[in-house]
Amino acid sequence: MQICPYCNGLIILAVPCPSCAAVMTDNGTVQEELGPYSPYEENSLINQQDGCVHKLFCDKCNKECTFTVIE
């Protein structure tokens, strides 16, 4: 299993907003929101994904989106 460079502070996640091009804020991962045991649950949303999914928010225009780090 690979590590996410953004979760581990190796790289800063700086994604431009698709609406206004301002740098979006990384609000953590979807995995964190679902709970500490979610990766181990049989029918978990996380088991259906191919990587670490970060939730992003634009403070300028209030747009939300996700960014997937492929493992």
Biopython code that builds the backbone (N, CA, C, O; Angstrom):
import numpy as np
from Bio.PDB.StructureBuilder import StructureBuilder

atoms = [
    (1, "MET", "N", (0.831, -1.176, 0.000)),
    (1, "MET", "CA", (0.000, 0.000, 0.000)),
    (1, "MET", "C", (0.880, 1.246, 0.000)),
    (1, "MET", "O", (1.843, 1.329, 0.763)),
    (2, "GLN", "N", (0.560, 2.188, -0.832)),
    (2, "GLN", "CA", (1.332, 3.413, -0.932)),
    (2, "GLN", "C", (0.788, 4.457, 0.033)),
    (2, "GLN", "O", (-0.348, 4.356, 0.497)),
    (3, "ILE", "N", (1.604, 5.457, 0.331)),
    (3, "ILE", "CA", (1.143, 6.536, 1.195)),
    (3, "ILE", "C", (0.753, 7.735, 0.344)),
    (3, "ILE", "O", (1.281, 7.937, -0.750)),
    (4, "CYS", "N", (-0.173, 8.520, 0.859)),
    (4, "CYS", "CA", (-0.589, 9.731, 0.161)),
    (4, "CYS", "C", (0.389, 10.849, 0.530)),
    (4, "CYS", "O", (0.539, 11.159, 1.711)),
    (5, "PRO", "N", (1.057, 11.463, -0.456)),
    (5, "PRO", "CA", (2.015, 12.522, -0.141)),
    (5, "PRO", "C", (1.357, 13.761, 0.453)),
    (5, "PRO", "O", (2.005, 14.523, 1.170)),
    (6, "TYR", "N", (0.075, 13.968, 0.160)),
    (6, "TYR", "CA", (-0.642, 15.130, 0.689)),
    (6, "TYR", "C", (-1.059, 14.900, 2.134)),
    (6, "TYR", "O", (-0.949, 15.809, 2.957)),
    (7, "CYS", "N", (-1.532, 13.710, 2.457)),
    (7, "CYS", "CA", (-1.920, 13.382, 3.832)),
    (7, "CYS", "C", (-0.713, 13.392, 4.767)),
    (7, "CYS", "O", (-0.828, 13.742, 5.942)),
    (8, "ASN", "N", (0.432, 13.008, 4.239)),
    (8, "ASN", "CA", (1.638, 12.892, 5.055)),
    (8, "ASN", "C", (2.517, 14.134, 5.024)),
    (8, "ASN", "O", (3.630, 14.115, 5.549)),
    (9, "GLY", "N", (2.034, 15.212, 4.416)),
    (9, "GLY", "CA", (2.758, 16.474, 4.428)),
    (9, "GLY", "C", (4.005, 16.507, 3.562)),
    (9, "GLY", "O", (4.852, 17.381, 3.744)),
    (10, "LEU", "N", (4.138, 15.580, 2.626)),
    (10, "LEU", "CA", (5.307, 15.573, 1.746)),
    (10, "LEU", "C", (5.161, 16.608, 0.630)),
    (10, "LEU", "O", (6.152, 17.157, 0.150)),
    (11, "ILE", "N", (3.926, 16.866, 0.226)),
    (11, "ILE", "CA", (3.609, 17.839, -0.826)),
    (11, "ILE", "C", (2.373, 18.619, -0.384)),
    (11, "ILE", "O", (1.455, 18.042, 0.200)),
    (12, "ILE", "N", (2.341, 19.907, -0.653)),
    (12, "ILE", "CA", (1.164, 20.716, -0.354)),
    (12, "ILE", "C", (0.198, 20.619, -1.525)),
    (12, "ILE", "O", (0.587, 20.812, -2.677)),
    (13, "LEU", "N", (-1.049, 20.323, -1.230)),
    (13, "LEU", "CA", (-2.080, 20.208, -2.258)),
    (13, "LEU", "C", (-2.566, 21.602, -2.631)),
    (13, "LEU", "O", (-3.229, 22.267, -1.836)),
    (14, "ALA", "N", (-2.237, 22.041, -3.840)),
    (14, "ALA", "CA", (-2.607, 23.371, -4.323)),
    (14, "ALA", "C", (-3.344, 23.226, -5.649)),
    (14, "ALA", "O", (-2.745, 23.303, -6.722)),
    (15, "VAL", "N", (-4.652, 23.013, -5.555)),
    (15, "VAL", "CA", (-5.486, 22.806, -6.734)),
    (15, "VAL", "C", (-6.262, 24.082, -7.021)),
    (15, "VAL", "O", (-6.903, 24.626, -6.122)),
    (16, "PRO", "N", (-6.216, 24.572, -8.263)),
    (16, "PRO", "CA", (-6.993, 25.770, -8.595)),
    (16, "PRO", "C", (-8.484, 25.449, -8.698)),
    (16, "PRO", "O", (-8.869, 24.380, -9.171)),
    (17, "CYS", "N", (-9.298, 26.369, -8.260)),
    (17, "CYS", "CA", (-10.744, 26.213, -8.336)),
    (17, "CYS", "C", (-11.173, 26.212, -9.803)),
    (17, "CYS", "O", (-10.725, 27.061, -10.574)),
    (18, "PRO", "N", (-12.033, 25.272, -10.200)),
    (18, "PRO", "CA", (-12.483, 25.240, -11.594)),
    (18, "PRO", "C", (-13.375, 26.421, -11.969)),
    (18, "PRO", "O", (-13.567, 26.702, -13.152)),
    (19, "SER", "N", (-13.918, 27.114, -10.969)),
    (19, "SER", "CA", (-14.800, 28.256, -11.247)),
    (19, "SER", "C", (-14.060, 29.585, -11.312)),
    (19, "SER", "O", (-14.283, 30.389, -12.217)),
    (20, "CYS", "N", (-13.165, 29.808, -10.329)),
    (20, "CYS", "CA", (-12.536, 31.133, -10.251)),
    (20, "CYS", "C", (-11.007, 31.099, -10.272)),
    (20, "CYS", "O", (-10.379, 32.157, -10.290)),
    (21, "ALA", "N", (-10.400, 29.931, -10.271)),
    (21, "ALA", "CA", (-8.948, 29.727, -10.340)),
    (21, "ALA", "C", (-8.192, 30.065, -9.058)),
    (21, "ALA", "O", (-6.961, 30.022, -9.050)),
    (22, "ALA", "N", (-8.893, 30.399, -7.972)),
    (22, "ALA", "CA", (-8.215, 30.602, -6.684)),
    (22, "ALA", "C", (-7.763, 29.238, -6.161)),
    (22, "ALA", "O", (-8.368, 28.217, -6.490)),
    (23, "VAL", "N", (-6.718, 29.216, -5.358)),
    (23, "VAL", "CA", (-6.229, 27.959, -4.788)),
    (23, "VAL", "C", (-7.237, 27.477, -3.741)),
    (23, "VAL", "O", (-7.627, 28.223, -2.844)),
    (24, "MET", "N", (-7.645, 26.228, -3.876)),
    (24, "MET", "CA", (-8.649, 25.658, -2.980)),
    (24, "MET", "C", (-8.009, 25.157, -1.686)),
    (24, "MET", "O", (-6.827, 24.813, -1.658)),
    (25, "THR", "N", (-8.807, 25.120, -0.613)),
    (25, "THR", "CA", (-8.368, 24.644, 0.687)),
    (25, "THR", "C", (-8.601, 23.144, 0.784)),
    (25, "THR", "O", (-9.674, 22.654, 0.431)),
    (26, "ASP", "N", (-7.590, 22.409, 1.264)),
    (26, "ASP", "CA", (-7.711, 20.968, 1.468)),
    (26, "ASP", "C", (-8.383, 20.761, 2.820)),
    (26, "ASP", "O", (-7.822, 21.122, 3.855)),
    (27, "ASN", "N", (-9.576, 20.184, 2.816)),
    (27, "ASN", "CA", (-10.330, 19.939, 4.047)),
    (27, "ASN", "C", (-10.242, 18.495, 4.516)),
    (27, "ASN", "O", (-11.157, 17.996, 5.171)),
    (28, "GLY", "N", (-9.157, 17.830, 4.186)),
    (28, "GLY", "CA", (-8.978, 16.453, 4.625)),
    (28, "GLY", "C", (-9.546, 15.469, 3.625)),
    (28, "GLY", "O", (-9.879, 15.826, 2.495)),
    (29, "THR", "N", (-9.651, 14.232, 4.058)),
    (29, "THR", "CA", (-10.077, 13.183, 3.150)),
    (29, "THR", "C", (-11.500, 12.714, 3.441)),
    (29, "THR", "O", (-12.021, 12.888, 4.542)),
    (30, "VAL", "N", (-12.099, 12.127, 2.440)),
    (30, "VAL", "CA", (-13.413, 11.515, 2.602)),
    (30, "VAL", "C", (-13.293, 10.362, 3.599)),
    (30, "VAL", "O", (-14.212, 10.114, 4.379)),
    (31, "GLN", "N", (-12.168, 9.667, 3.570)),
    (31, "GLN", "CA", (-11.935, 8.547, 4.471)),
    (31, "GLN", "C", (-12.018, 9.002, 5.934)),
    (31, "GLN", "O", (-12.586, 8.295, 6.766)),
    (32, "GLU", "N", (-11.458, 10.171, 6.252)),
    (32, "GLU", "CA", (-11.499, 10.699, 7.616)),
    (32, "GLU", "C", (-12.933, 10.980, 8.048)),
    (32, "GLU", "O", (-13.296, 10.756, 9.202)),
    (33, "GLU", "N", (-13.734, 11.466, 7.129)),
    (33, "GLU", "CA", (-15.117, 11.818, 7.434)),
    (33, "GLU", "C", (-15.966, 10.577, 7.723)),
    (33, "GLU", "O", (-16.889, 10.635, 8.536)),
    (34, "LEU", "N", (-15.663, 9.469, 7.070)),
    (34, "LEU", "CA", (-16.455, 8.252, 7.227)),
    (34, "LEU", "C", (-16.143, 7.500, 8.519)),
    (34, "LEU", "O", (-16.939, 6.661, 8.942)),
    (35, "GLY", "N", (-15.011, 7.779, 9.153)),
    (35, "GLY", "CA", (-14.683, 7.152, 10.421)),
    (35, "GLY", "C", (-13.443, 6.288, 10.362)),
    (35, "GLY", "O", (-13.015, 5.888, 9.280)),
    (36, "PRO", "N", (-12.857, 5.995, 11.524)),
    (36, "PRO", "CA", (-11.580, 5.275, 11.569)),
    (36, "PRO", "C", (-11.651, 3.821, 11.112)),
    (36, "PRO", "O", (-10.630, 3.263, 10.711)),
    (37, "TYR", "N", (-12.815, 3.196, 11.160)),
    (37, "TYR", "CA", (-12.920, 1.786, 10.781)),
    (37, "TYR", "C", (-13.451, 1.586, 9.372)),
    (37, "TYR", "O", (-13.562, 0.447, 8.918)),
    (38, "SER", "N", (-13.778, 2.650, 8.677)),
    (38, "SER", "CA", (-14.393, 2.521, 7.352)),
    (38, "SER", "C", (-13.539, 1.773, 6.328)),
    (38, "SER", "O", (-14.110, 1.066, 5.497)),
    (39, "PRO", "N", (-12.205, 1.883, 6.335)),
    (39, "PRO", "CA", (-11.441, 1.102, 5.347)),
    (39, "PRO", "C", (-11.553, -0.400, 5.563)),
    (39, "PRO", "O", (-11.272, -1.177, 4.650)),
    (40, "TYR", "N", (-11.962, -0.822, 6.770)),
    (40, "TYR", "CA", (-12.016, -2.239, 7.095)),
    (40, "TYR", "C", (-13.410, -2.833, 6.956)),
    (40, "TYR", "O", (-13.588, -4.044, 7.095)),
    (41, "GLU", "N", (-14.407, -1.979, 6.679)),
    (41, "GLU", "CA", (-15.763, -2.467, 6.516)),
    (41, "GLU", "C", (-15.939, -3.068, 5.124)),
    (41, "GLU", "O", (-15.459, -2.517, 4.133)),
    (42, "GLU", "N", (-16.620, -4.185, 5.065)),
    (42, "GLU", "CA", (-16.735, -4.954, 3.829)),
    (42, "GLU", "C", (-17.354, -4.175, 2.677)),
    (42, "GLU", "O", (-16.844, -4.245, 1.559)),
    (43, "ASN", "N", (-18.421, -3.444, 2.907)),
    (43, "ASN", "CA", (-19.123, -2.724, 1.847)),
    (43, "ASN", "C", (-18.819, -1.231, 1.863)),
    (43, "ASN", "O", (-19.644, -0.423, 1.436)),
    (44, "SER", "N", (-17.673, -0.874, 2.339)),
    (44, "SER", "CA", (-17.300, 0.524, 2.479)),
    (44, "SER", "C", (-17.116, 1.226, 1.135)),
    (44, "SER", "O", (-16.659, 0.622, 0.165)),
    (45, "LEU", "N", (-17.474, 2.495, 1.093)),
    (45, "LEU", "CA", (-17.235, 3.346, -0.077)),
    (45, "LEU", "C", (-15.743, 3.384, -0.398)),
    (45, "LEU", "O", (-15.357, 3.459, -1.564)),
    (46, "ILE", "N", (-14.925, 3.333, 0.614)),
    (46, "ILE", "CA", (-13.475, 3.410, 0.433)),
    (46, "ILE", "C", (-12.952, 2.199, -0.336)),
    (46, "ILE", "O", (-12.041, 2.330, -1.153)),
    (47, "ASN", "N", (-13.518, 1.031, -0.082)),
    (47, "ASN", "CA", (-13.070, -0.174, -0.787)),
    (47, "ASN", "C", (-13.376, -0.116, -2.276)),
    (47, "ASN", "O", (-12.798, -0.873, -3.056)),
    (48, "GLN", "N", (-14.278, 0.772, -2.677)),
    (48, "GLN", "CA", (-14.647, 0.889, -4.080)),
    (48, "GLN", "C", (-13.803, 1.920, -4.813)),
    (48, "GLN", "O", (-13.933, 2.065, -6.028)),
    (49, "GLN", "N", (-12.942, 2.638, -4.103)),
    (49, "GLN", "CA", (-12.139, 3.696, -4.711)),
    (49, "GLN", "C", (-10.707, 3.220, -4.916)),
    (49, "GLN", "O", (-10.237, 2.297, -4.252)),
    (50, "ASP", "N", (-10.028, 3.875, -5.854)),
    (50, "ASP", "CA", (-8.669, 3.484, -6.205)),
    (50, "ASP", "C", (-7.605, 4.382, -5.604)),
    (50, "ASP", "O", (-6.458, 4.348, -6.049)),
    (51, "GLY", "N", (-7.946, 5.178, -4.615)),
    (51, "GLY", "CA", (-6.955, 6.071, -4.041)),
    (51, "GLY", "C", (-7.505, 6.888, -2.903)),
    (51, "GLY", "O", (-8.613, 6.653, -2.421)),
    (52, "CYS", "N", (-6.716, 7.849, -2.482)),
    (52, "CYS", "CA", (-7.071, 8.749, -1.395)),
    (52, "CYS", "C", (-7.851, 9.931, -1.985)),
    (52, "CYS", "O", (-7.377, 10.585, -2.914)),
    (53, "VAL", "N", (-9.035, 10.202, -1.449)),
    (53, "VAL", "CA", (-9.887, 11.267, -1.988)),
    (53, "VAL", "C", (-9.911, 12.442, -1.014)),
    (53, "VAL", "O", (-10.386, 12.318, 0.114)),
    (54, "HIS", "N", (-9.393, 13.579, -1.465)),
    (54, "HIS", "CA", (-9.372, 14.789, -0.647)),
    (54, "HIS", "C", (-10.550, 15.685, -0.985)),
    (54, "HIS", "O", (-10.917, 15.834, -2.151)),
    (55, "LYS", "N", (-11.139, 16.281, 0.049)),
    (55, "LYS", "CA", (-12.232, 17.227, -0.127)),
    (55, "LYS", "C", (-11.631, 18.629, -0.216)),
    (55, "LYS", "O", (-10.843, 19.030, 0.641)),
    (56, "LEU", "N", (-12.007, 19.368, -1.256)),
    (56, "LEU", "CA", (-11.477, 20.707, -1.471)),
    (56, "LEU", "C", (-12.604, 21.729, -1.398)),
    (56, "LEU", "O", (-13.746, 21.438, -1.753)),
    (57, "PHE", "N", (-12.267, 22.936, -0.929)),
    (57, "PHE", "CA", (-13.248, 24.010, -0.816)),
    (57, "PHE", "C", (-12.597, 25.327, -1.242)),
    (57, "PHE", "O", (-11.464, 25.629, -0.866)),
    (58, "CYS", "N", (-13.340, 26.106, -2.037)),
    (58, "CYS", "CA", (-12.860, 27.417, -2.460)),
    (58, "CYS", "C", (-13.465, 28.477, -1.549)),
    (58, "CYS", "O", (-14.683, 28.656, -1.515)),
    (59, "ASP", "N", (-12.610, 29.177, -0.815)),
    (59, "ASP", "CA", (-13.066, 30.230, 0.092)),
    (59, "ASP", "C", (-13.593, 31.448, -0.663)),
    (59, "ASP", "O", (-14.380, 32.229, -0.130)),
    (60, "LYS", "N", (-13.155, 31.596, -1.893)),
    (60, "LYS", "CA", (-13.545, 32.767, -2.680)),
    (60, "LYS", "C", (-14.954, 32.648, -3.262)),
    (60, "LYS", "O", (-15.730, 33.601, -3.199)),
    (61, "CYS", "N", (-15.292, 31.481, -3.830)),
    (61, "CYS", "CA", (-16.599, 31.337, -4.479)),
    (61, "CYS", "C", (-17.462, 30.223, -3.871)),
    (61, "CYS", "O", (-18.538, 29.919, -4.385)),
    (62, "ASN", "N", (-16.989, 29.623, -2.783)),
    (62, "ASN", "CA", (-17.721, 28.582, -2.040)),
    (62, "ASN", "C", (-17.991, 27.303, -2.837)),
    (62, "ASN", "O", (-18.969, 26.605, -2.568)),
    (63, "LYS", "N", (-17.151, 26.996, -3.798)),
    (63, "LYS", "CA", (-17.295, 25.761, -4.580)),
    (63, "LYS", "C", (-16.605, 24.616, -3.843)),
    (63, "LYS", "O", (-15.526, 24.789, -3.275)),
    (64, "GLU", "N", (-17.241, 23.447, -3.861)),
    (64, "GLU", "CA", (-16.666, 22.242, -3.276)),
    (64, "GLU", "C", (-16.391, 21.220, -4.374)),
    (64, "GLU", "O", (-17.147, 21.119, -5.341)),
    (65, "CYS", "N", (-15.317, 20.471, -4.223)),
    (65, "CYS", "CA", (-15.023, 19.385, -5.159)),
    (65, "CYS", "C", (-14.079, 18.407, -4.479)),
    (65, "CYS", "O", (-13.666, 18.623, -3.339)),
    (66, "THR", "N", (-13.742, 17.341, -5.173)),
    (66, "THR", "CA", (-12.827, 16.354, -4.634)),
    (66, "THR", "C", (-11.635, 16.188, -5.562)),
    (66, "THR", "O", (-11.704, 16.504, -6.750)),
    (67, "PHE", "N", (-10.540, 15.687, -5.000)),
    (67, "PHE", "CA", (-9.313, 15.426, -5.738)),
    (67, "PHE", "C", (-8.842, 14.037, -5.335)),
    (67, "PHE", "O", (-8.582, 13.793, -4.157)),
    (68, "THR", "N", (-8.727, 13.127, -6.290)),
    (68, "THR", "CA", (-8.330, 11.756, -5.998)),
    (68, "THR", "C", (-6.851, 11.539, -6.292)),
    (68, "THR", "O", (-6.369, 11.826, -7.388)),
    (69, "VAL", "N", (-6.143, 11.028, -5.292)),
    (69, "VAL", "CA", (-4.746, 10.660, -5.446)),
    (69, "VAL", "C", (-4.731, 9.177, -5.754)),
    (69, "VAL", "O", (-5.046, 8.363, -4.886)),
    (70, "ILE", "N", (-4.369, 8.810, -6.977)),
    (70, "ILE", "CA", (-4.369, 7.417, -7.414)),
    (70, "ILE", "C", (-3.178, 6.694, -6.815)),
    (70, "ILE", "O", (-2.042, 7.160, -6.898)),
    (71, "GLU", "N", (-3.458, 5.537, -6.204)),
    (71, "GLU", "CA", (-2.375, 4.737, -5.611)),
    (71, "GLU", "C", (-1.740, 3.843, -6.647)),
    (71, "GLU", "O", (-0.812, 3.098, -6.334)),
]
sb = StructureBuilder()
sb.init_structure("model")
sb.init_model(0)
sb.init_chain("A")
sb.init_seg("    ")
for serial, (resi, resn, name, xyz) in enumerate(atoms, 1):
    if name == "N":
        sb.init_residue(resn, " ", resi, " ")
    sb.init_atom(name, np.array(xyz, "f"), 0.0, 1.0, " ", f" {name:<3s}", serial, name[0])
structure = sb.get_structure()
